[in-house]
Amino acid sequence: MAANQPLDPPTTSRRSTVASPKSRFPTPFLLKTYDLLEEGEENTSGGGGGDRRVVSWNEEGNGFVVWSPAEFSEQMLPRYFKHNNFSSFIRQLNTYGFKKTSSKRWEFKHEKFQKGNRHLLMEIMRKKCEVSGFPACLKPETQSSSSTEDQETMVLLMEENKNLKREKMELEMQIQHMKSLETKLLDCVSQYMGNTNHQYPHMQRW
């Protein structure tokens, strides 16, 4: 019986090792954002999504780009986050320390958010309010900074809207051009059929 007594102490250390991973588990928002990027990569590499990309990792794999905010809001957000508010998605990224790194496109980066390194997600922590004194998240300057971010988001969305309108006009012009070609083709076919009937009148009897 005395030989079995040393087995008791390891039980305490085993409990501590089991409890620690729970506090380091990635948040649902980070996991879903990572999953939608992986889905975008599969669709692009598999050819199922066509040539137009909606969202993807950047070339370095240390950030991601939302190529089409409109399609991203309509197709991706409802499936993963149960809403279609692109501004809300950006605010969520900000709370986890993501930074918008380009003024010409919707590119976001975080040093722990990397392609092929899913295990690093557990190291991304949500920003917290200051404990001492008046909470920083409720200070007027923070509210003004958030309103500034909203204004920048609105400007970028308006630019995206202009780009979509321009693309629409270009597509309409292409459609008109194709219709013109179709009309010319039909005229050529009609003339050809008229000449054929004139040269071979016996074919009309059939």
ABEGO torsion letter per residue (X at the ends): XAAAAAAAAAAAAAAAAAAAAAAABBBAAAAAAAAAAAAAAAAAAAGAAEABBABBBBAAGABBBBABAAAAAAAAAAAAAGBABAAAAAAAAAAAGBBBABAABBBBBBAABBBGBAAAAAABBBBBBBABEBBAAABAAAAAAAAAAAAAAAAAAAAAAAAAAAAAAAAAAAAAAAAAAAAAAAAAAAAAAAAAAAABAAAAAX
